Amino acid sequence: MKEPLCAPSKKASPMKRAATTTRPPHEASGHQTLSAYIQARFDEFSRSQKDVAQYIVDHLDEVAFQTAEELARRANTSSSTVVRFSQALGFEGFPELQSSAREEYRRRVASGAETGATKTSAAPLFSLDQSEFETSLGADHVNVEDTARKMSRSDVESAIDAIADAQRVLIAGTDQMAFFASYLRHLLMLLDLRAETVASPSQEALSRLGRIDPDTVVIGLSAGRPHPLVVRAMKLARHRKARTIAVTDATLSEVAKLAQIKLYYSSNSPAYVRSHTALLAMIQALAYGVYSRDAEQYADRIKAFRLK
């Protein structure tokens, strides 16, 4: 087994392609994985390179076996950006970066060999000749399981407490996230919680941002690169001492960096768009967590809603 990726020196020259094996980009004292090295240098990258970096860190199992073109499509960038990103890390090109990704992935699998054995003993969801529909459905099944396994109970409890105790909840989510922001608002309104959304840079939305105060909880929703409006909401909340919660599929997202509480969901998908199945499950689970804190208080209100 090869040694872990070495932390390179910025002034060292790019590595040369080996005949039979891929060496780390640079030799140095101390070793670290590809993911750890990318996270350590994240702030140095360009905006498009950060998209690639986020995807690699959060989807290492896919990157280990994808082409540069497929990785570029999933990260919403170009294959040339993927190559330049590989070279920025000190690799000769993407194949060498991918080799390091495979090594890290294999170590992860080996370290969780017992769990893996348990998983393989379970019956598969679909047959080997599964259709595209079944492949997509199977990926969503894995997304929900992966989200649940990686979730921190303390973070979830902190998020539920913050929402339940807030005088006002402001949910920021644009474009595709606008739907989920609206749905979370709907679930909280059913519990008679004061919830508002910011889904576009309209005058009304900006005025809602202007009312952020220490009694407000701001929830930022993002998939991939966050919208500037969501980042602005999180920065303003931080400045005004409001509680902040990030719900994102990218652990290196700027929204996550600005938040006090971070909730990560998996969005892997074989389709042409990200999967939001785990996000929807998380939103419903958060609302149910708030409800469960005082079910008797909410019982009559929920019963009236169901009878409509």
C-alpha positions in Angstrom: 0.0 0.0 0.0 1.3 3.4 -0.9 2.1 6.1 1.7 -0.5 8.9 2.3 -0.4 12.0 0.3 2.5 14.3 1.4 1.9 17.9 2.1 3.8 19.7 -0.7 5.8 22.9 -0.5 4.3 25.7 -2.6 7.7 26.4 -4.3 8.5 22.8 -5.2 8.3 21.8 -8.9 5.5 19.6 -10.3 5.9 15.9 -10.0 6.9 13.7 -12.9 4.7 10.8 -14.1 5.9 7.5 -12.8 5.9 4.4 -14.9 4.0 2.1 -12.6 2.8 4.1 -9.7 1.7 7.7 -8.9 3.9 9.5 -6.4 2.6 12.3 -4.2 3.0 15.8 -5.8 5.9 16.8 -3.5 8.0 15.3 -0.8 7.9 16.9 2.6 8.0 16.0 6.3 4.6 15.0 7.5 2.0 13.2 5.6 -1.7 14.0 5.0 -4.5 12.7 2.9 -5.7 14.3 -0.3 -8.8 15.6 1.4 -6.9 17.1 4.3 -4.4 18.8 1.9 -7.2 20.3 -0.2 -9.0 21.6 2.9 -5.7 23.2 4.2 -5.2 25.1 0.9 -8.8 25.8 0.2 -8.6 29.6 0.6 -5.8 29.8 -2.0 -8.0 28.5 -4.9 -10.0 30.5 -7.4 -13.8 30.5 -7.2 -14.2 27.7 -9.9 -11.4 25.7 -8.3 -13.2 25.9 -5.0 -16.2 24.2 -6.6 -13.9 21.3 -7.7 -12.3 21.2 -4.2 -15.6 21.0 -2.5 -16.8 18.2 -4.7 -13.7 16.1 -4.2 -13.7 16.4 -0.4 -17.4 15.6 -0.1 -17.6 12.9 -2.9 -14.3 11.2 -2.8 -15.8 7.8 -3.6 -17.1 9.1 -6.9 -14.0 11.1 -7.8 -11.9 8.0 -7.4 -13.6 6.5 -10.4 -14.9 9.4 -12.5 -13.4 10.9 -15.6 -12.2 14.6 -15.5 -15.2 15.5 -17.7 -17.7 13.8 -15.4 -16.1 15.5 -12.3 -16.4 18.8 -14.1 -20.0 18.3 -14.9 -20.8 17.4 -11.3 -18.9 20.3 -9.9 -20.6 22.7 -12.4 -17.3 23.7 -14.1 -15.1 22.8 -17.0 -12.7 19.9 -17.5 -9.8 22.4 -18.0 -10.5 23.8 -14.6 -10.3 20.3 -13.2 -6.9 19.8 -14.8 -5.6 23.2 -13.7 -6.8 22.4 -10.1 -4.9 19.2 -10.2 -1.8 21.1 -11.3 -2.3 23.7 -8.6 -2.0 20.9 -6.1 1.3 19.8 -7.6 0.1 16.9 -9.7 1.0 16.6 -13.4 -2.6 16.2 -14.3 -6.0 14.7 -13.2 -5.0 11.0 -13.5 -2.4 11.5 -10.7 -4.9 13.3 -8.5 -7.4 10.5 -9.1 -4.8 8.0 -8.1 -4.4 9.7 -4.7 -8.1 9.9 -4.3 -8.3 6.1 -4.9 -5.7 5.4 -2.3 -7.5 7.5 0.3 -10.8 5.9 -0.6 -9.3 2.4 -0.3 -7.9 3.3 3.2 -11.4 4.5 4.2 -12.9 1.3 3.0 -10.3 -0.8 4.8 -10.7 1.1 8.1 -14.5 0.4 7.9 -14.1 -3.2 6.6 -16.4 -4.6 9.3 -19.2 -2.1 8.6 -18.7 -2.9 4.9 -19.1 -6.6 5.4 -22.4 -6.0 7.3 -23.7 -3.8 4.4 -22.8 -6.4 1.7 -24.6 -9.1 3.6 -27.9 -7.2 3.2 -30.0 -7.9 0.2 -29.5 -5.4 -2.6 -32.3 -3.0 -3.5 -32.3 -3.9 -7.2 -30.8 -6.5 -9.5 -27.5 -6.0 -11.2 -29.1 -5.0 -14.5 -31.0 -2.1 -12.8 -32.6 0.6 -14.9 -31.7 4.3 -14.8 -34.8 4.9 -12.7 -33.6 2.2 -10.2 -30.1 3.6 -10.2 -31.3 7.0 -9.3 -33.6 5.7 -6.6 -30.8 3.6 -5.2 -28.5 6.6 -5.0 -31.1 8.5 -3.0 -31.4 5.6 -0.6 -27.6 5.8 -0.1 -27.8 9.6 0.3 -30.3 9.4 3.2 -28.3 6.7 4.9 -25.0 8.5 4.4 -26.5 11.8 5.7 -27.8 10.0 8.8 -24.5 8.3 9.5 -22.4 11.5 9.3 -24.8 13.7 11.2 -23.8 14.9 14.7 -26.5 14.5 17.3 -25.2 17.5 19.2 -25.5 19.7 16.1 -29.0 18.5 15.4 -30.1 19.1 19.0 -28.5 22.5 18.9 -30.4 23.4 15.7 -33.7 22.2 17.1 -33.2 24.1 20.3 -32.3 27.3 18.4 -35.3 27.1 16.2 -37.8 26.2 19.0 -36.5 29.1 21.2 -36.2 31.7 18.5 -38.5 34.8 18.4 -38.1 34.8 14.6 -36.7 32.3 12.1 -35.4 33.6 8.8 -34.7 31.0 6.1 -32.4 32.1 3.2 -32.5 30.0 0.0 -32.5 31.0 -3.6 -33.1 29.3 -6.9 -33.6 25.5 -6.3 -33.2 26.1 -2.6 -36.1 28.5 -2.5 -38.6 25.6 -2.6 -37.0 24.0 0.5 -36.9 27.3 2.3 -40.6 27.8 1.6 -41.4 24.2 2.7 -39.4 24.6 6.0 -41.3 27.9 6.6 -44.6 26.1 6.0 -43.7 23.3 8.5 -42.7 25.9 11.2 -45.8 28.0 10.6 -47.9 24.9 11.3 -46.3 25.0 14.8 -47.2 28.7 15.1 -43.5 29.8 14.9 -42.8 33.1 13.2 -40.9 32.1 10.1 -39.9 34.1 7.0 -38.0 33.4 3.8 -35.5 35.3 1.7 -35.5 33.8 -1.8 -34.6 36.7 -4.0 -33.0 40.2 -3.8 -36.3 41.9 -3.8 -37.0 45.0 -1.7 -39.2 43.0 0.6 -36.6 40.3 1.1 -33.9 42.9 1.8 -36.1 44.5 4.4 -36.4 41.2 6.2 -32.6 40.9 6.2 -32.6 44.4 7.8 -34.6 43.2 10.7 -32.2 40.5 11.8 -31.4 40.9 15.5 -30.0 38.7 18.3 -33.5 37.1 18.8 -33.4 35.9 15.2 -32.2 32.5 14.0 -31.0 32.6 10.4 -30.9 29.3 8.4 -28.9 29.3 5.2 -29.7 26.6 2.6 -27.2 25.9 -0.2 -26.2 23.3 -2.7 -22.7 23.6 -4.2 -21.6 27.2 -4.6 -23.9 29.3 -2.3 -25.8 32.2 -3.8 -24.3 35.7 -2.8 -27.7 36.6 -1.1 -27.4 33.6 1.2 -23.8 34.5 2.1 -24.9 38.1 2.7 -27.7 36.9 5.1 -25.2 34.7 7.1 -22.6 37.5 7.3 -25.2 40.0 8.5 -26.6 37.5 11.0 -23.1 37.0 12.4 -22.5 40.7 12.6 -25.7 41.2 14.5 -25.1 38.3 16.9 -28.0 36.2 15.6 -27.9 32.4 15.8 -26.9 30.8 12.5 -27.6 27.4 11.0 -26.1 26.1 7.7 -27.8 23.3 5.8 -25.5 22.4 2.9 -24.1 19.6 0.8 -20.6 21.0 0.8 -18.6 20.9 4.0 -16.2 23.6 2.6 -19.1 25.9 1.7 -18.8 29.6 2.6 -22.2 29.3 4.2 -21.0 26.5 6.5 -17.9 28.6 7.5 -20.1 31.5 8.6 -22.6 29.3 10.6 -22.5 28.4 14.3 -24.3 25.1 13.6 -23.6 23.1 10.5 -25.8 20.3 9.1 -24.5 18.4 6.1 -26.5 16.3 3.6 -25.4 14.0 0.8 -26.5 14.9 -2.7 -24.8 12.3 -4.9 -26.8 11.5 -8.0 -26.2 9.7 -11.4 -28.7 12.1 -12.9 -28.0 15.6 -14.5 -28.9 17.4 -11.3 -28.0 17.1 -7.6 -30.2 14.9 -5.4 -32.2 16.8 -2.7 -33.9 13.7 -1.2 -31.7 13.8 1.9 -32.2 17.6 2.2 -36.0 17.1 2.2 -35.7 14.3 4.8 -33.5 16.6 7.0 -36.0 19.5 6.8 -38.9 17.3 7.8 -36.9 15.7 10.6 -35.9 19.2 12.0 -39.5 20.3 12.1 -40.5 17.1 13.7 -37.8 17.6 16.3 -39.2 21.0 17.2 -42.7 19.5 17.4 -41.6 16.7 19.7 -40.2 19.1 22.2 -43.8 19.9 23.2 -46.1 17.6 21.3 -49.1 18.4 23.6 -48.8 22.1 22.9 -48.9 21.6 19.1 -51.4 18.6 19.1 -54.6 20.6 18.6 -53.1 22.9 16.0 -51.8 19.9 13.9 -55.1 18.1 14.3 -57.0 21.1 12.9 -54.6 21.2 10.0 -55.1 17.5 9.2 -58.9 17.9 9.2 -58.8 20.6 6.5 
